[in-house]
Amino acid sequence: MAALPRAIHDLEEEFAALAGEIPESPEKRAISLLHGIVMEMWRNLPGDGAEPAGGFPDIAELYRNAPPMEAQAINEPLPPGTPAPAFALSDPSGEVARLEDFRGRPLVIVFYPLDWSPGCSQQLDLYQQELDEFRRRDAELVAISVDSLYSHGAWAAVRQITFPLLADFHPKGDVARAYSVWREPDGFSERALYVVDPEGTIAYSQVTPYVHHVPDIYELFDALDQIAGVAQGR
């Protein structure tokens, strides 16, 4: 059994002391069973008994051995200067996010093919790690794929993603089509980025040349910095 951390060791000693004072009863038996379950779970934790970050180590690493997703882009994005198409999509909590909800701040829209896939796991992990950089630029960030809100919820929990994942699930790919990034032969979107300015106009757009390519995050930050520079010059 892994060595108990000090706090758990102290609780174990306190439990042992109190257990002798509880009269034999169904309640005592239930408490003892619960104690046994907790300790058995502790014995089965890997390594030093400390639970890995996220709580789902095996699931979180599945993408490393997943089948590769490799294909050339087949779409061109909507050009800068185009009004961003409206959308109303649900997040994992069932809340509906609309384009107009983000009016007044830059919005980064990340279209990605599928939850759980290798490139998407790496890309969204990167954005989560750099979330402070988006916030420093006063930018909102949402990610969109054709997965259901339930898949989004599980994937966000495993990968510890805190920005909204929106479900372009029904009608499937409707928003991806509106943004010219739908891959009809595959049934999912291109890997694409849009930056929408505070007035709702597309300021930057990119479809990666291959769906397995993760786009350059510094180019994305440059696009956000340019929006800030334009705003300051007004």
C-alpha positions in Angstrom: 0.0 0.0 0.0 1.2 3.5 -0.8 2.4 5.6 2.2 -0.4 7.7 3.6 0.1 11.5 3.5 0.1 13.1 6.9 -3.5 14.4 6.7 -4.9 11.0 5.7 -2.8 9.3 8.3 -4.2 11.6 11.0 -7.8 10.9 9.9 -7.1 7.2 9.9 -5.9 7.3 13.5 -8.9 9.4 14.5 -11.3 6.9 12.8 -9.6 4.0 14.6 -10.0 5.7 17.9 -13.7 6.6 17.4 -14.6 3.2 15.9 -14.2 1.5 19.3 -16.7 3.9 20.9 -19.5 3.2 18.4 -21.9 0.4 19.6 -22.3 -2.6 17.3 -25.1 -1.8 14.9 -26.0 -1.7 11.2 -24.9 1.9 11.1 -21.4 1.0 12.4 -21.2 -1.8 9.9 -22.1 0.7 7.1 -19.4 3.2 8.3 -16.8 0.4 8.4 -17.7 -0.7 4.9 -17.4 2.9 3.6 -14.0 3.2 5.3 -12.9 -0.1 3.7 -14.0 1.2 0.2 -12.0 4.4 0.7 -8.9 2.6 1.7 -9.1 0.1 -1.1 -9.4 2.9 -3.6 -6.3 4.5 -2.0 -4.4 1.2 -2.4 -5.2 1.1 -6.1 -4.0 4.6 -6.9 -0.8 4.6 -9.1 2.7 5.5 -7.9 2.9 7.3 -4.6 -0.9 7.3 -4.1 -1.4 10.8 -5.3 -4.1 11.1 -7.9 -2.8 12.3 -11.2 -3.9 15.7 -12.5 -7.3 15.6 -14.0 -8.2 12.3 -12.4 -8.4 10.4 -15.7 -4.8 9.5 -16.6 -5.5 6.6 -19.0 -8.4 8.3 -20.8 -6.5 11.6 -21.1 -3.6 9.8 -22.9 -5.8 7.8 -25.3 -5.2 10.3 -28.1 -1.5 9.4 -28.2 -2.4 6.0 -29.7 -5.5 7.0 -31.6 -5.6 6.5 -35.4 -4.1 9.5 -37.2 -6.3 12.1 -38.9 -4.5 13.2 -42.0 -6.1 15.0 -44.9 -5.5 18.1 -47.0 -7.8 21.1 -46.6 -10.6 21.3 -49.1 -12.1 24.7 -48.2 -11.1 28.4 -48.2 -12.2 30.4 -45.1 -14.5 33.5 -45.3 -12.2 36.5 -45.9 -11.5 39.3 -43.4 -14.0 42.1 -43.7 -17.0 39.6 -43.9 -19.7 39.9 -41.3 -19.3 36.9 -39.0 -22.3 34.5 -39.5 -24.6 34.3 -36.5 -24.7 31.1 -34.5 -26.6 29.8 -31.5 -25.0 26.6 -30.1 -25.1 24.7 -26.8 -22.2 24.2 -24.5 -21.8 21.1 -22.2 -24.1 22.6 -19.5 -26.9 23.2 -22.1 -26.4 26.9 -22.1 -26.8 28.5 -25.5 -24.0 30.7 -26.7 -24.7 33.2 -29.5 -22.4 35.3 -31.6 -24.0 38.5 -30.2 -23.2 37.5 -26.7 -19.5 38.3 -27.4 -20.1 41.7 -29.0 -17.8 44.4 -27.7 -14.7 42.1 -27.3 -12.6 40.2 -29.8 -13.8 36.6 -30.2 -11.6 33.7 -31.3 -13.6 30.9 -32.9 -11.8 27.6 -33.1 -13.3 25.0 -35.5 -11.8 21.6 -34.9 -12.7 18.2 -36.4 -13.5 15.9 -33.4 -13.2 15.5 -29.7 -10.7 12.9 -28.5 -8.6 13.0 -31.8 -4.8 13.5 -31.6 -4.4 17.0 -33.2 -7.5 18.4 -31.4 -6.3 17.2 -28.0 -2.9 18.9 -28.6 -4.5 22.1 -30.0 -7.0 22.7 -27.3 -4.6 21.8 -24.6 -2.3 24.5 -25.9 -5.1 27.1 -25.8 -6.0 26.1 -22.3 -2.4 26.5 -21.2 -2.2 29.9 -22.9 -5.6 31.1 -21.7 -4.1 34.0 -19.7 -2.6 35.3 -23.0 -6.1 35.4 -24.5 -7.4 37.1 -21.4 -4.6 39.6 -21.4 -5.8 40.6 -24.9 -9.4 40.9 -23.6 -10.4 38.1 -26.0 -13.1 35.5 -25.6 -12.4 32.0 -26.9 -14.9 29.3 -28.1 -14.3 26.0 -29.8 -16.8 24.3 -32.2 -17.1 20.8 -33.5 -19.9 18.5 -34.6 -19.6 16.4 -31.4 -22.6 16.3 -29.0 -22.7 18.4 -25.9 -22.3 15.2 -23.9 -19.1 14.3 -25.7 -17.9 17.9 -25.1 -18.6 17.6 -21.4 -16.7 14.4 -21.0 -13.8 15.6 -23.1 -13.6 19.0 -21.3 -13.5 17.2 -17.9 -10.7 14.8 -19.0 -8.6 17.5 -20.6 -9.5 20.2 -18.0 -10.7 22.6 -20.7 -12.5 25.6 -19.2 -13.4 27.7 -22.2 -16.7 26.9 -24.0 -16.9 23.9 -26.3 -20.0 24.3 -28.6 -21.9 21.5 -30.3 -22.5 22.0 -34.0 -24.5 18.8 -33.7 -28.0 19.4 -35.1 -28.4 20.3 -37.9 -25.0 18.7 -38.1 -22.3 21.1 -39.3 -24.7 23.9 -40.0 -22.4 26.6 -38.4 -19.3 25.0 -40.0 -21.0 25.4 -43.4 -21.9 29.0 -42.7 -18.2 29.7 -42.0 -17.1 27.7 -45.1 -15.2 25.0 -43.2 -17.4 22.0 -43.6 -15.8 18.8 -45.0 -18.7 17.0 -46.5 -16.8 13.8 -47.4 -15.7 13.4 -43.8 -18.7 14.7 -41.8 -16.7 17.1 -39.7 -15.1 20.6 -40.1 -11.7 21.7 -41.2 -9.2 22.8 -38.5 -9.8 26.5 -38.8 -9.5 29.8 -36.9 -11.5 33.0 -37.0 -11.0 36.2 -35.1 -14.1 38.3 -34.9 -13.6 42.0 -34.0 -15.8 43.7 -31.3 -18.2 44.9 -34.0 -18.9 41.4 -35.3 -16.7 41.5 -38.4 -14.1 38.8 -39.3 -10.7 40.3 -38.8 -8.6 37.2 -39.4 -9.3 33.7 -40.8 -7.3 30.6 -41.5 -7.9 27.0 -42.6 -4.8 24.9 -41.9 -3.4 23.2 -45.0 -3.8 19.8 -43.4 -6.4 18.8 -40.7 -3.6 17.3 -38.5 -1.6 20.6 -38.5 -1.9 22.7 -35.3 -1.9 26.4 -36.3 0.7 28.8 -35.1 -0.6 30.3 -31.9 1.7 33.4 -32.2 0.1 34.3 -35.5 -3.2 34.1 -33.7 -1.9 36.4 -31.0 -0.6 38.8 -33.6 -4.1 39.0 -35.1 -5.6 39.9 -31.7 -2.8 42.5 -31.1 -3.7 44.1 -34.4 -7.3 44.4 -33.4 -6.2 46.1 -30.2 -3.9 48.4 -32.1 -6.7 49.4 -34.5 -9.0 50.1 -31.5 -6.4 52.3 -29.8 -5.9 54.3 -33.0 -9.5 55.3 -33.1 
